[in-house]
């Protein structure tokens, strides 16, 4: 856990320097006046003939559990999972095999694009950070059932993945004919730091005589970590500590282009007629391969626990008993420290969209987003209205819903001041609050149903903003 916290803290701290807090808001998909819409579907050609992107920030946070899932409202009060009134069936229906918590962070450092006839070329340099965690649902069964005789708990869905990396995205889109446009992106990736768990088995069997814990798996890391191996083969390492880095060493980490990887995006747009347009995109097909500053810890074995032997309830005896358990786990379980290369796959996403143009200044859109993640499949839908009353301003209003997730309003606003374009996009904007009160009398306002939040802000320099050869923007009024 210290390994993961260290890597995550360093990566998040770096991104925070830019004010960042990275999958894009869905409302951006139909905003062709904003060049970054092509980051979602590489076939979509920005309306401007050319652009230069200044640094921008992007954040996406997702959780399978909202506050009102982990704590439930019964009558006029909220109850915890330790209460007899807590309904565990509702919780399991929401989280499935594992409760997933994801955070995607992006800083787009630089970007540019231009049109050449029917072709459009783009390039973007970004720093990205992905943190994904899965909490096994059987962990909550301990609070529900305790440790009854003959019960088996499966914690193998436990996982943590963190990857910080540079991404160079080279995009190409071509209007194949009057109806079809195809696009693709080649994305060389360069890992900064990362880590991932690969747990094959993690099971706890309880009985009156003893508890048996069966474990097997590997933890992989790449980063500033020092692991001192045990002198006894198979024992837990003597120490696992993060390195103390000087300022120039931190800079070297984030300016290096080691740990290569590769990813692809593909997209298509089909204009059925002047009013109806259909589109699809498949993104993030790839991986980052880490090969520098590697440490991996494999573990395998069974630990049997038949109780604690102490003299009464003396606190020092209890502490010593638990220390003995920890020492036993370090020796009974077979450990192996190595320095193996490992890869972290990206999380693919699939988009399908349809838009209807009611007038040159008003269009309506429907978007489906599917995110494919281990032990979790996320499905979002979004309905949007896109308005462009003047050539220098455009607005998107949308309503999004995630299956077994949040629902909420979103918006995208863009404004042109000469060549400078400013835009702001957000999905699942918090709109509902509740006054949460517990038995002890404490109460506080809480976004009790919030599971999703997506936010993006950026600046562009726009050239040739009146756009398409045969379909110009509205004339300035």
C-alpha positions in Angstrom: 0.0 0.0 0.0 2.9 2.4 0.8 4.2 1.7 -2.7 0.9 2.7 -4.3 0.3 5.7 -2.2 3.8 7.0 -2.9 3.5 6.6 -6.7 0.0 8.1 -6.8 1.0 11.0 -4.6 3.9 12.0 -6.7 1.9 11.8 -9.9 -1.1 13.7 -8.6 1.3 16.4 -7.1 2.8 16.9 -10.6 -0.5 17.3 -12.3 -1.7 19.7 -9.6 1.1 22.1 -10.6 -0.9 22.8 -13.7 -4.2 23.1 -11.7 -5.3 19.8 -13.3 -7.5 17.6 -12.1 -9.3 13.2 -18.2 -11.6 10.9 -20.4 -13.4 13.9 -21.9 -16.9 15.2 -20.9 -19.4 13.6 -23.2 -20.9 17.0 -24.1 -17.7 17.8 -26.0 -18.4 15.1 -28.5 -20.8 17.1 -30.7 -19.0 20.5 -30.3 -17.1 20.7 -33.7 -16.4 24.3 -33.0 -13.9 23.1 -30.3 -10.9 21.2 -31.8 -10.6 18.9 -28.8 -13.8 17.1 -29.9 -11.5 15.1 -32.2 -9.8 13.6 -29.1 -13.0 11.6 -28.6 -13.7 10.7 -32.2 -10.6 11.0 -34.5 -12.8 11.1 -37.6 -14.4 14.4 -36.5 -12.7 17.3 -38.2 -12.7 20.6 -36.3 -14.6 23.3 -38.0 -11.7 25.7 -37.9 -9.2 25.4 -40.7 -6.3 25.4 -38.2 -5.7 25.7 -34.5 -3.0 25.9 -31.8 -3.9 24.4 -28.4 -2.6 26.0 -25.3 -2.2 24.0 -22.0 -5.5 22.6 -20.8 -6.7 20.4 -17.9 -9.1 17.5 -17.7 -10.6 15.3 -14.9 -12.9 12.4 -14.8 -13.9 10.7 -11.5 -16.1 7.6 -11.3 -17.3 5.5 -8.4 -19.6 2.6 -8.2 -20.7 3.7 -4.7 -22.3 7.0 -3.8 -22.6 8.2 -0.2 -26.2 6.9 -0.1 -25.0 3.4 -1.1 -22.3 3.1 1.6 -24.6 4.8 4.1 -28.4 4.3 3.7 -31.2 6.6 4.6 -33.8 4.8 6.8 -36.7 7.0 7.9 -35.2 10.4 8.9 -31.7 9.2 9.7 -28.7 7.6 8.0 -27.4 4.2 9.0 -24.0 2.6 8.6 -23.2 -0.9 7.4 -22.9 -1.9 11.1 -26.6 -1.2 11.6 -29.2 -4.1 11.6 -31.3 -1.9 9.4 -28.7 -1.6 6.6 -29.8 -3.4 3.4 -26.8 -5.3 2.0 -28.8 -6.6 -0.9 -29.1 -3.0 -2.3 -25.4 -2.5 -1.9 -24.4 -5.7 -3.7 -26.8 -4.9 -6.5 -25.0 -1.6 -7.1 -21.3 -2.8 -6.9 -21.5 -6.3 -8.3 -18.3 -8.3 -7.8 -16.2 -5.3 -6.9 -16.7 -1.6 -6.1 -14.6 0.3 -8.5 -13.2 3.8 -8.0 -11.5 5.5 -11.0 -9.7 8.8 -11.5 -8.4 9.9 -14.9 -6.3 13.1 -15.0 -4.8 14.8 -18.1 -2.8 17.8 -18.9 -2.6 18.7 -22.6 0.7 20.5 -22.8 0.6 21.5 -26.5 -1.5 20.7 -29.6 -2.0 21.8 -33.1 -4.0 20.9 -36.2 -4.7 22.0 -39.8 -6.8 21.2 -42.8 -5.4 20.3 -46.2 -8.1 19.7 -48.7 -10.2 16.8 -47.5 -7.6 15.8 -44.9 -7.1 17.0 -41.3 -3.9 16.5 -39.3 -3.6 16.9 -35.5 -0.8 16.4 -32.9 -1.1 16.6 -29.1 1.4 16.1 -26.4 -0.1 15.2 -23.0 0.7 14.0 -19.5 -1.8 11.5 -18.2 -2.4 9.7 -14.9 -4.8 6.8 -14.4 -5.7 5.5 -11.0 -8.1 2.5 -10.7 -9.1 0.6 -7.6 -11.4 -2.3 -7.0 -12.7 -3.2 -3.6 -14.1 -6.8 -3.4 -17.8 -7.1 -2.5 -16.9 -10.0 -0.1 -15.1 -7.5 2.0 -18.5 -5.9 2.9 -19.8 -9.4 3.8 -17.5 -9.4 6.8 -19.5 -6.5 8.2 -22.8 -8.3 7.3 -22.0 -11.8 8.4 -19.0 -11.6 10.7 -16.9 -14.7 10.5 -19.4 -17.6 10.8 -18.4 -21.3 10.7 -18.0 -22.7 7.3 -18.0 -19.4 5.3 -15.7 -18.6 2.4 -14.7 -15.1 1.5 -13.2 -14.4 -2.0 -11.1 -11.2 -2.2 -9.4 -12.0 -5.5 -11.2 -9.0 -7.2 -9.0 -6.7 -5.2 -6.9 -4.7 -7.6 -5.1 -1.4 -7.8 -3.7 0.1 -11.1 -1.8 3.4 -11.4 -0.1 4.6 -14.6 1.5 8.0 -15.2 2.7 8.5 -18.8 3.4 10.9 -21.6 1.2 10.6 -24.7 2.0 11.9 -28.2 -1.1 11.7 -30.3 -0.8 11.9 -34.1 -4.2 12.2 -35.7 -5.3 11.9 -39.3 -8.9 12.3 -40.7 -10.1 12.2 -44.3 -13.4 13.0 -45.9 -13.6 9.8 -48.1 -16.6 11.1 -50.0 -19.7 13.3 -49.3 -21.0 10.9 -46.7 -18.1 9.1 -45.1 -15.2 10.4 -43.0 -12.7 8.2 -41.4 -10.0 8.9 -38.8 -7.3 7.3 -36.7 -4.7 8.3 -34.1 -1.4 6.7 -33.5 -0.3 7.3 -29.9 3.2 6.6 -28.8 3.3 6.3 -25.0 6.1 6.8 -22.5 5.6 5.6 -19.0 6.7 7.9 -16.1 5.8 5.7 -13.1 3.3 2.9 -12.6 2.2 -0.1 -10.6 -0.4 -2.8 -10.8 -1.6 -5.8 -8.8 -2.2 -9.2 -10.4 -4.0 -11.3 -7.8 -4.8 -14.9 -8.8 -6.3 -16.0 -5.5 -7.1 -14.4 -2.2 -9.5 -16.4 -0.2 -10.4 -16.7 3.5 -12.1 -19.9 4.8 -13.5 -19.8 8.3 -14.4 -22.6 10.7 -14.7 -23.2 14.4 -11.2 -24.8 14.6 -9.2 -22.4 12.4 -9.2 -19.9 9.6 -7.3 -20.6 6.4 -6.1 -17.8 4.2 -5.0 -18.8 0.6 -3.1 -16.2 -1.4 -1.3 -16.0 -4.7 -0.3 -13.1 -7.0 2.2 -10.4 -7.9 2.6 -6.7 -7.3 4.5 -4.9 -10.0 6.0 -1.4 -9.7 8.1 1.0 -11.7 9.3 4.1 -9.9 11.7 5.5 -7.2 11.5 2.6 -4.8 14.1 0.8 -2.8 13.5 -2.9 -1.9 15.9 -4.7 0.4 15.5 -8.4 -0.1 15.5 -10.8 2.9 18.6 -12.9 3.5 16.3 -15.9 3.9 14.9 -17.0 0.5 11.1 -16.9 0.4 10.8 -14.5 3.3 9.2 -11.0 3.0 11.7 -8.2 2.1 13.6 -6.6 4.9 12.3 -3.2 3.9 10.3 -1.4 1.1 10.9 2.4 1.0 10.5 5.2 -1.4 13.6 7.0 -2.5 14.3 10.6 -1.4 14.4 12.5 -4.7 16.1 15.8 -5.2 14.3 18.5 -7.3 16.4 17.7 -10.4 15.7 14.0 -10.0 12.0 14.6 -9.9 12.3 16.7 -13.0 14.2 13.9 -14.7 11.4 11.5 -14.1 8.7 13.7 -15.7 10.9 14.7 -18.6 12.1 11.2 -19.6 10.6 9.3 -22.5 11.4 5.8 -21.3 9.0 2.8 -20.8 7.6 2.8 -24.3 4.1 1.8 -25.2 1.6 2.3 -28.0 -2.1 2.9 -28.4 -4.6 3.5 -31.2 -7.9 5.4 -31.7 -10.3 4.7 -34.6 -13.4 6.7 -35.7 -15.9 7.1 -38.5 -18.6 9.6 -39.3 -21.5 9.0 -41.7 -23.7 11.8 -43.0 -27.0 10.2 -44.0 -28.4 13.5 -45.3 -28.3 17.2 -44.5 -30.1 16.6 -41.2 -28.9 13.2 -39.8 -25.3 12.3 -38.9 -24.1 9.0 -37.3 -20.7 8.3 -35.8 -18.7 5.8 -33.8 -15.2 5.7 -32.2 -13.1 3.1 -30.4 -10.4 4.6 -28.2 -7.4 3.6 -26.1 -6.5 0.2 -27.7 -3.0 -0.2 -26.3 -0.7 -0.4 -23.3 2.3 1.1 -21.5 5.3 -1.2 -21.0 7.5 -0.5 -18.0 11.1 -1.6 -18.0 13.0 0.9 -15.8 13.4 0.8 -12.0 11.4 -2.3 -11.7 10.4 -4.2 -8.5 7.9 -7.0 -8.3 6.8 -9.0 -5.3 5.2 -12.4 -5.8 3.4 -14.2 -3.0 1.9 -17.7 -2.7 0.8 -19.9 0.1 -1.6 -20.8 2.8 -1.7 -19.4 6.3 -3.7 -21.2 9.0 -4.8 -19.2 12.1 -6.2 -21.0 15.1 -6.7 -18.2 17.5 -4.8 -15.8 19.8 -3.2 -16.9 23.1 -2.8 -14.1 25.6 -2.9 -13.7 29.4 -6.2 -12.0 29.9 -6.9 -8.7 28.1 -3.6 -7.0 28.6 -3.1 -4.5 25.8 0.6 -5.3 25.4 -0.2 -9.0 25.1 -2.8 -8.3 22.3 -0.3 -6.1 20.5 2.3 -8.8 20.7 -0.1 -11.4 19.5 -0.9 -9.4 16.3 2.8 -8.7 15.7 3.3 -12.5 15.9 0.6 -13.0 13.3 2.3 -10.4 11.1 5.7 -12.1 11.5 4.1 -15.5 10.7 2.7 -14.1 7.5 6.1 -12.9 6.5 7.6 -16.3 6.8 4.8 -18.9 6.2 3.8 -17.3 2.8 6.4 -17.8 0.1 7.6 -14.5 -1.3 9.9 -13.7 -4.3 11.3 -10.3 -5.2 12.3 -9.9 -8.8 12.7 -7.1 -11.4 10.4 -8.2 -14.2 9.1 -6.0 -17.0 5.4 -5.6 -17.0 2.7 -3.9 -19.1 -0.3 -1.9 -18.0 -3.2 -2.0 -20.5 -5.2 1.2 -21.1 -9.0 1.1 -20.6 -10.8 1.0 -23.9 -13.9 3.0 -24.6 -16.5 2.8 -27.4 -18.7 5.7 -28.5 -21.8 5.7 -30.7 -23.5 9.0 -31.6 -26.3 10.4 -33.6 -27.1 14.0 -34.3 -30.1 15.8 -35.9 -29.7 19.3 -37.3 -32.9 21.3 -36.9 -31.4 24.5 -38.2 -27.9 25.9 -39.0 -27.7 27.0 -35.4 -29.5 24.2 -33.5 -28.6 20.5 -33.4 -29.6 17.7 -31.1 -27.5 14.7 -30.2 -27.6 11.3 -28.6 -24.4 9.6 -27.4 -23.6 6.2 -25.9 -20.3 5.6 -24.1 -19.1 2.1 -23.1 -16.0 1.7 -20.9 -14.5 -1.8 -20.7 -12.7 -2.4 -17.4 -11.8 -5.6 -15.5 -14.6 -6.7 -13.3 -16.6 -3.7 -14.5 -18.4 -2.5 -17.6 -19.6 1.1 -17.6 -22.4 2.3 -19.8 -23.3 6.0 -20.1 -26.0 7.7 -22.3 -26.3 11.4 -23.0 -28.9 13.6 -24.7 -27.8 17.0 -25.7 -28.8 20.2 -27.4 -26.2 22.3 -29.2 -26.7 26.0 -29.9 -24.6 28.4 -31.9 -26.5 31.7 -32.1 -23.4 33.6 -33.2 -20.2 32.6 -34.9 -18.2 33.5 -31.8 -20.2 31.7 -29.1 -21.5 28.1 -28.9 -23.3 26.2 -26.1 -24.1 22.6 -25.3 -26.7 21.5 -22.7 -26.9 17.8 -21.9 -28.4 15.2 -19.6 -26.3 12.1 -18.9 -27.1 8.8 -17.2 -24.8 6.0 -16.2 -26.4 2.5 -15.7 -26.2 1.8 -12.0 -24.5 5.2 -11.6 -25.2 8.9 -11.5 -27.5 11.0 -13.6 -27.1 14.7 -14.1 -26.9 17.8 -16.2 -23.8 18.9 -18.1 -22.7 21.8 -20.3 -20.1 23.0 -22.7 -19.5 26.7 -23.3 -17.1 28.2 -25.8 -16.4 31.9 -26.6 -14.1 33.5 -29.2 -12.3 36.7 -28.5 -10.6 37.3 -31.8 -8.4 34.2 -32.4 -8.5 33.2 -28.7 -11.0 30.5 -27.9 -11.9 29.8 -24.3 -14.0 26.7 -23.4 -15.4 24.9 -20.4 -17.0 21.5 -20.3 -18.5 19.5 -17.5 -20.7 16.4 -17.1 -22.6 15.2 -14.1 -22.6 18.6 -12.4 -23.6 18.1 -8.7 -27.2 19.4 -8.4 -28.7 17.5 -5.4 -27.7 17.8 -1.7 -29.0 16.3 1.4 -28.7 17.1 5.1 -27.1 14.0 6.5 -27.7 13.2 10.2 -26.4 10.3 12.3 -27.3 9.0 15.7 -24.7 11.1 17.5 -26.6 14.2 16.3 -23.9 15.4 13.9 -25.3 16.7 10.6 -23.8 18.1 7.4 -24.7 18.8 3.8 -23.6 16.0 1.4 -23.8 15.3 -2.4 -25.3 12.0 -1.4 -26.0 10.6 -4.9 -22.8 11.8 -6.7 -20.9 9.0 -8.4 -19.5 10.8 -11.5 -17.8 14.1 -12.3 -16.1 15.2 -15.5 -14.5 18.5 -16.0 -12.4 20.2 -18.7 -11.0 23.7 -19.3 -8.7 25.0 -22.0 -7.6 27.7 -24.4 -7.0 27.6 -28.2 -5.9 29.9 -30.9 -8.3 29.5 -33.8 -7.4 30.2 -37.4 -9.9 30.2 -40.3 -12.8 30.0 -37.9 -15.4 30.3 -40.6 -14.6 26.7 -41.2 -15.6 24.1 -43.7 -15.2 24.8 -47.4 -18.9 24.0 -48.2 -20.4 24.5 -44.8 -19.2 27.7 -43.2 -20.0 28.8 -39.7 -22.8 31.3 -39.2 -21.7 34.8 -40.2 -20.8 37.1 -37.4 -23.7 39.5 -36.6 
